Amino acid sequence: MEDNVTPDISIALYHYLCQHIVGSEDHVKQIRLMNAVRDDLTSNKKTTFITSGSFGEGLDMRGSDLDLMQVSRTFEAYENIKPFFNPNITYFSMERDDVKPGYAQLKLDYCRSRSVLKLCEEQNGKIYFSSTLDKQKFLYSDKLSIHGPCLSDSTGIFDFAFCLHCKTWVSPAGQWITRSNNSWPSYNVKQSIIKHGVLFVPIGVKGSPKEDLEWRVSFSVGEKFLINTFTHTQLLCYALLKIILKDVIATFSECEDLLCSYFLKTIVFWISEELSQSVWKPEYIIPCFMRCFSRLIYCVEHSVCSHYFIPENNMFENKIVGRPREVLLEKLYMLHSYNWRCILFSDQISSFNSSIWNVPIEPYTQYSKEFEKVLTSRLLHFTNISFGFSTSNINNVRMKQIILCQQSSGSSIKDVYNFYISKWCQEHAQSVPLISTLSNNKYQYKQYKSCLSVVTDNIYHDAVSGWLMVASLFYKTKQYSAALNIVSYSLSKCTPEKLCHFMTFSDIHYQLLKLQTFQKKSLVYLLKTLVVGYTQFEENSTLIPDELQMNQLNTFYTFPSTAYAYFLNFLCYYHLNDVRQCQDSLKGLQLVIDEGYFMVNVDLKAEAYYLLGIALQLLGDMESARHVFLKSVKLCPDELYNSAGKRLLLMN
């Protein structure tokens, strides 16, 4: 079935993908910037963190997981040229004899660590680093499992890989440097990729007699460089291929595990070398996609998919063969018979109608949709709360902050750094001890000032929760009037037009984002201005009110900020013996619970009931407290996330 695809249809599809699937070019750049800054701040002298995979490339799509690479700076691999010796580094040399192209064994050359020696095995008088033992050392929880070179969590969101860095380019990929092409990638991009070198990830060739001692050469960082040079049309073509794979091809049980996103990325790289960059424009997105899809079929037909950097590595070898290959080809031929309309088999794109999407999108509509995408992104939310900055990073973070303060106040990268530094400060402030066993009051005051300095820097990542952490500090130090003032200010910001994570936008929110005040503002500006975030207390937090702790049990808590504000209000008035204001605070707490105000799921409502139950306990109304705790447990029975059940047991 042949289709005459007009540029209008291509442009309409381009607009549809921008608004509903991927986002605009600017949106992708901001996601990449947030990833880069977070990686920079979480890295330290011993470890470099790299957000990789599709999300690391700026694609926040349905079904994507979070790939995080941890590169040890205390290990170094090399091929021919020995690096400058450092006695604190463990060195491995690369051996490729009798190993498939794209893989290597890592022979131990120098090591001072016994723990590293335990991860090595002897073979023919030489000691090699075991990729299998290396992965197993991270299996400290039954919620983790080995998935290829990575460890995966039980939710399927997170993939983590330990990596070694080789600072020089490796000879198996040497031909890539001089391979002729149509100016893509450019000379400067190639040089940047070569300068970085390569990584080694812990996985061998399946079925190889040396599988446990083999490591795969990874060009993950170089691939991010290449993806970042893509035009937005190139990126959307790659996204379309991923959608076809996950939403259509993988739904056929016989084809579920045959193809992966990496094969598709490789095909887009090869096509990008062949086509002029001038072709990758919105009006040609359908022909470009079909060329990539046709190449995929060709690769399956011949059971060959050459690695982009090491073509001698056929990634389809011993994989796309036999009956499974025949079934896959049958499905691919069927999809190809629909031409570009094969993408409509995906429920994400099935509503696409070119006649509707020919009208250009209003900038504010695109802007609003992209911010909504950020607020409902589980991956971005997960990275923002899960990869905190260790206290050992304090000097690194503070130094970056000083440097950024000397730069232009309009710098978008400065806004992103301040956003993440604010999140780090909220976490770090909770580890500063407020009560000293020493009798020296000056010491206690110094501790207080230290905590106050950090906690006042935690107000830049959302509109409310940072201020509530400041109020918590004042409450813990018995400055009740100051705490009440901050709580009052926080509640004044919890207005109906504000937003929270995973909240469905209303017309009010779309109208708000139309305002000139917000147009062209960065994502992090909107997050710190419009979002009512959760109030989170770390395990063993020094800022959590004593009333929330049970029998020295100090755990991680997440509260809706509206509920916590009224609860903190109640506690202050309780200690000031103001009964009337205590009752008013309880009414406010009950009201926000009844309305579900900034509580988008039952877990948050359960935590709000938990706060209400504690307040009723303090007032001596045990029957009402028991009733409220039961409501909390009914909403969230998991004791790992809700302590209401433990409170009930203590009451009984």
N, C-alpha and C positions, 0 to 999 in steps of 0.2 A: 504494500500500500504506500503510494508516494504522496508526499505532501508538498504543496507550494507554501513555504513559510515566508510570510512577509515580515519586514522589519518591525511593523506595528505589533505583531503578535509577540515577537521577541522582546520588545520594549515593555509590553504589558506584563509578560512573565517576569522580567527583571524587576519591575515595580512591585509585583506581588511577592516575590521572594524577599525583597528588601523590607517590606512592611510586615509580613507574616512569619517568615522563617529565620532569616539571618540578621536583618537590620541593615542600615546604610553603611557606607564605607567609613563614615565618621564614628558610628557606633562600634564597629569592629575595632577601630584604632583605639578607642577608649577602653574596651575590654582588654586588649593587648597591653595597654599602658598600665592598667590596674594589676594585671598578672606580673608584669615586669617589676613594678615597684614592690609588690608583695614578695616576690622572689628575692629581690635585692635586700629587703629589710629582714627577712628570715634567715638569709645566709650569714655565715660567720667565718672565722678564721679556719675552722676545721671542715666545714660543710658548705657546699653550694646547692641551693634548691632551684629546680627548673620545672615550671609548670609546662607540661608538654601535651601531646595529643591534640585533638581538635579544639578543645577549650583553650589550650595554650596558644593556639593559632588564631583565636578570636571568634571561633564558631561555638556558640552556646546553643545547641540544638537538642531536640527531644531525643532521649535515649543515650545521650553522650555521658561518658563517665569522666572522672577527674584523674588524669595521669600526672603523677609527681615523681620526678627523678631526684635522687639524693646523690650528689657527687662528692666523694670523700677527698678532701685536700691532703690527707695524710697518706694516700696511696697514689702511685703514679705508674702508668704503663708506658713502654716505649718500644720502638721496632728496631731501628738500626743505630741511631745516634743516642748515646748515653746522655741523660740529662745531667745538669750540674748537681753534684752530690749534696744531699742534705741528710744528716744522720737521723732526723726525726721523721723522714719519709720512708715508707715501705715501697720497694721498687719491684716491678715485674717486667720481664721482657716477653715480647710477642713471638710465638712460634706458630708457623702455618703448615708445617710438614704433615701430609696426609690428613688435612682438614679442609672441609668444603670452603670455597671462596666466600668471604664475608664473615668467617669465623676464625678463631684463634685459640690456642692454649696460652695461658699466662704463667710463665715460669718464675718462681720466686728467686730474686737475685739478692735482695738485702731486706732484713727485717729485724726489729728489736722487740716486737710484740709477741708474747706467747699466745694471746688470743687469736692472732692472725695465723700462727702456725697450726692451731687446732682446726683451721678451715682449709688446710692444704693436705694433699695426698702425694705420696711418692710413687714415681713411675720411671722405670729404667734409670734409677740413680738420680733422677731430678725431682724437684719438689714443685708441684703445680697448685695454683689456687683453684679450689673446687667451686664451681658455680652452684652446684646443688647444696653443699654445706652452707654456702654464703646465704642463700635464701632461707634455709631452715633456721638460721640463727635469729631471724626476725619473727618467727612463729611463736611469739610470747602470749598469744591469745587464741582461744578456740574460735574466735570470730573472724580470724584471718585464714586465708587459704592461698596456696601457690597457684598462680595463673600465668603460664608462660614465664617470662623473666620477672614478673611482678608478684607482689602480694596484694590480694584483693580483700576488701571488707565484706561482711555478710550482706550488706545492703546493695552491693553491686555498684556503688557510687564511685569508689575510690580505688585506684591502682597505684601502687608504690613500687619503685625500682631502685635498688642500690646500684651505683655505677662507678666505674673507674675512668679516669681521664687520661688520654694520650694527647699530649700537647702538640704533636706534629702530625702531619698528614701521613696516611698509611699507603704503602706501595700498591696494594690491590686496587685502590681507587685513583692511582696516578694518572690513568688515561683520561679521567674526567676533567682534569685541569686543562688539557689541550684539545678536548673534543670540539669539533667545529659545530657551530650553531648559528641561529639567526639573531644574534645579539642578546639572547636570554639564556642564562643569567648574564648580567653585565660583568665586565672584568673586575670592577670594585667589589661586587657582591661575592664573586668567586674567591677573591683574595681574603675577604672577611671570613668566609667559611673555612678556607684552608688554614688561616691563622689560628682559628679556634682548635683545630684538630678533630679528634673523634672521641666517642665514649665506648666503653665496653659494658654490656648488660649480661646478667647471669643466665644464659640459656645456651644449650648446645644443639647440635643437629639431631633431631629425633631418630633414634635407632642406631646412632653412631656408637662404636665401641668405646669412644672417648667422650660420650655425651656429657657426663658429669663434670668433666674437666675443660669443657669448651665454653667460650664466651662469644657472643655475637657482637660484631662491630656495629655501633649505632651512630647514625648521622642525624640524630634528632635535632640537635642545635642547628646544623646546617640546613635541615629541612624547614625549620622555622624561619631562617633567613630567606629561603626561597619563597615560602608562602607569603612572607611580608612584602615581597616584590610583586606579588600578583596584582593585576587590576581587579576591581571588584567583580567584574564579569568572570574572570578566571576562578575567583573564590566561590562564586555562586554555582559555577559548573561543577566544581568539586563537591559543593553541598548537595547539588542535585543527584550526583552519583551516590553519595552516602545515603540519601533518602531512598533512592531506588533499591539499594542493597538492603537496608534495614526494614523498610516498610513493605517491600514487595518480594524481592528474591529470597530473603531469609525466612519468609513466611512459608515457603515450600519446605516441608520437613527434610526432603532429600538434599536440599541445598543450604541448609541452615548454617553449617560451619565450614563451607568450602571457600568462601571469599571473605576478605576482611577489608577494612577501610584503608589499610596501608597499601594494598594492591592498587586500589583506585587512585590514591595519592600518587603512586609511582607512574601510573598511566597518564595522569594530568601533567606530571613533570616532563615525560617524554614528548607528549603532544605540544607542550609549551616551547620545547626546543625547536620543534618542527615548524610551528606557525609564527608568523610575524606578530609582534605585540600589537600592531594596528588592527588585527582581527578581533582581539578580545575587547569588544565593545558591546554595550547593551543591545544594539540592533542585530548582533550576530550570536547572541547567547544560545539560541536553539541549534544552529548549525555546529557551533563549537561543542555543545553537549553531545550531539549525535555523533560527532567525530570521536569523542572520548568513549562513548558507549559502543560504537562499532569496533574501536580498538580493543575494548574489553572482550568482545566476542571473538575477535581474531586471536587474542592471547589464549582464550579457553580452547578454541579450535585446535591450536598447535601445542597446547599444554606448555606454553612458554610465557613467563612474565619476568623479564630481566630487571634486576635491581638497578635503580637509577645511577648509583655511584659505582657499583661493581657489577657490570653486565654479565660477567661469568657466573654470577649467582642467579640461577633460575629458581625463582621463588615458588613456581608451580611444580617443580620436580617432586615426584612421588606423592603429590597432593591432588592435583586436578587430573586424575587418570581414571580409566575404567568406566564402570557403570555410572558412578556419581558424576563424572564429566559429561557423559551422554545426557543425563537428566538435566544438568545445569544448562547445557547447550540448548536443549529443547525449550526450556523456560526463557532463555535469553532470545532465541529466535522468535518466540511468541511475542515477547515484549517489543522487540525491534519491529515486528510487523505493524505495530500501532504508531511507528515513527515517534515523534516527540511526545505524542499523547500518552505514551506509556507511563509518563510521570503522574498522570491522573489516577493511576491505580493506588497511589498513596493517599491516605485520608487527609494528610496535611495539605495536599495540593488539589484534591478532588473538586474543591469549590472554585477553582480558578476559571474565570471567564474573560477571555481576552477583550471582549467588547466593553466590559465594565472597567478594566484596568488600563485602558488606553488613555484615560484622563490622568494627567500628572497628579501625584499625591501632594496635598497641601503640606508645606514644611512642618507646621505645628502638629499635624496628624501623625506624621512620621516620628517626630520628636516625642510625642506622648506615648505612642506605641512602643518605642524603644525604651523609655523609662519604665513602662509597665513590664516589659520583658525583663529588665534588670531586677525589679522588685519581686518578680515571680520566678526568678532563676534559682533553682536549688543548688546549682554548681557554684555560682558566684556567692550565694549566701553561705554555702558550706565552706568555701575557701576563706571567707571573711571571718568566720567564727572559729575555724578549726586550726588554722596555722598561726598560732600566737607567736610572739617574739620572746624568746627566752631572756631571762634577766641578764644573762651573760652578754646579750647584745646591746645593753644600755648605752655603752660608750659609742658604739657604732651608730645607733639610732640618733643619739643626741648630736653627734658630729654632723650627720646628714642634715639634721634639722637646722643647725647653725649655718651650714653652707647654703641651704635653700632659702633661709631668711635673708641672705645677702643678695639673692636673685630677685628678679622682677616679681612684684606681687600678683601680676596677671598670669604668671606661668601656670599652665595646666598641670605640669608634672609636679609643681610645688603643692597644688591642691591635693593631688593624689597622695603624695608623701605625708602631708598633714592629716589626711583622712586615716591612713594606716597607723601613723604615729599616735593619733588620738585613740585608736582601738588598742594599741599596745599599752598606752598609758592607763587605760581603764583596767587592763589586766594586771599591769605591774603595780599600780597603786594598792591593789588588794594584797600584795605580798610584803608591803612595808609594815613592820611591827609598830603598833601604836602604844602598847603598854610595855614598859620596861620593868624588869625585875630589880633594876638598880634604883637606888634612892635618889639619884642625881636628877633633879627636875630639869636641868639644862639639857640632859640627854633626852629626856622624854619630849621636851619642846623641839629639839632638833629632829627627832623622829617625826613629830607632827608636821613640822615645816617641810620636811622631805616628802611626806605623803601628800600634803597640800599642793606642793609644787607640781607633782606628777598628776594628781587628780584634776587640777585646773586645766591641764592640757588634754583632758579626755572628752571635751565638749564639742569636738569638731567632726564626729562621724555620724551623728543623727541629731534630731532636734531636742530630745528630752533625756535619754538615758544617762548621758554624761553629767547633766545637771543633777540628776537624782543620786549619782555616785558622790558628787560634792556634798549634797544634803546628808547622805549617809555618813560621811566623814564628820560633819558637824554634829550629827546625832550621837555617834560613837564617842565623841569628845565632850558630850553633854552641853553643847551649844545649841539648845533647843530653839531659841528664837531665830538664830541664823538659819537653822535647818528648815524651819517653817517658812521663812521668806523664800528660800530656794525652791521648796516644794510648791509654793503658791505660784512662783514664776513658771515652774515646769508644767503645772496644770493649765496655766493660761495658754501654753503652746499646744495643748492637746485639743485643737479645734477640729470641727467636722471635715474641713478640706484637707487635713493632713492624711498621710498614708502610712501603711505598715507593710512589712514583707508578706507576700502571698495574698495580698488584698486585691479584690476585684475593683477596678476603677469605675467610678460613677461619672455622670455628666459633669458634676461639680469639679472633679479632678481634671477632666479633659479641658474644661473651660479655664481652670486655673493655669494650666500649662500653656494656654494660648497667650497669657499676659506677657507683655514686653519684658517684665521683670525677670522672667525665667528663660526667655528665648535665647538660644545659643549658649546657655550655661552648661557646664560640664556635668557628667553623671554624679560625681562626688559632691558637687555643689548642691544638686537637688537632694541627694541623700542626707546631707547634714542640715538642710533647710526644711524639707517637707516630710521627712520620715520620723515616725515615732517608733523607735527601736525598743527591743526588749531590755529589761534590766537584768544583767547576768552577774551572778556571784560565783567566783572560782572556788574550787575546793580549798578549804583552810583560809578563806578570805578574812582579812582583818577588818573589813568594812561592813560585813553583814551584821545586822542587828542581833544582839545576843538572844533576843526572844525567838529567833528563827533557828537557833541551834538546839540540838537535843542530846543530852547525855554525852557531851563532848564529840558527838557525831557531826562532822562538818563536811557537807557534800556540795556538789555543784547545783546551783539553782538558776532557773530562768523564770522571771515573773513578767506579766504584762505591766508596762510602765504606768498605765493609768491606775491599776489596782495597787501597785507598790507605792505610788505617790500618796494615795489616801491612807494606806496602812502606815506609812511613815508619819503622816500627819497625825494619825491616831496615837502612835507611840509617843510623839513629842508632847501632845496634850495630856496623855496618860501620866507622864512624868511631871508635868506641870500641875497635875491634879485639877485640870479643867474638864469636869464631867460633861458639861453641855457640848463643848467642842469635840470631845471624844465621840459623843453620840452623833454629832453632825458628820464627823469623818467616817463613821461606820455607815451612815446613810449614803454618803457619797460612794463608798466602796461597794455597797450592795447595788446601787444604781448602775455603776459601770459594769458590774457582773451581769445584771439583768439585761442590759442593752448589748452586752458583748462588745463593749467599746474598745476598739483596737485589740480584740482577741479573736484571731481568725481560725483557731482550732480548739478542740475540746481540751487538749493538754494545757493550754494557757488558761482556759476558764477553770480547770481543776486547780491550778496553782493559785488563781485568784480566790477561790473558795478556801484554799488552805490558809491564806493570809487572813481571811475573814474569821475562820475557825480559831486561829491563835488570838485574835483580838477579843473574841467572845470569851475565850478561856481567861484572858487577863482580867476581864470584867467580872469573872465568876459565874457567867451564864453557861454552865457545863452542858446542859441539855441542848441548848441551841448550838453550841460548839460541836457536840457529837453529831447532830443532825447535818451540820455544814460539812464536817469531815467526811461523813458518809457520801454526801453528794460529790465531793472531790474524788473519792476513791471510785465511785461509780463511773465518773467521766474518764479517769485515768488510773486503772488498777495496778499498773506497773510500779513496784516499790523503788525501782531504780531511778525513776523520774519523779515520783510523787511520795512525799513522806507523810501524807495524811493517814495512811494505814497504820504507820508506826505510832502516830499520835493517839489514834483510837485505842491501840493496844495498851499504851501507857495509861490512858484514862480508865480503861477497864480493870 
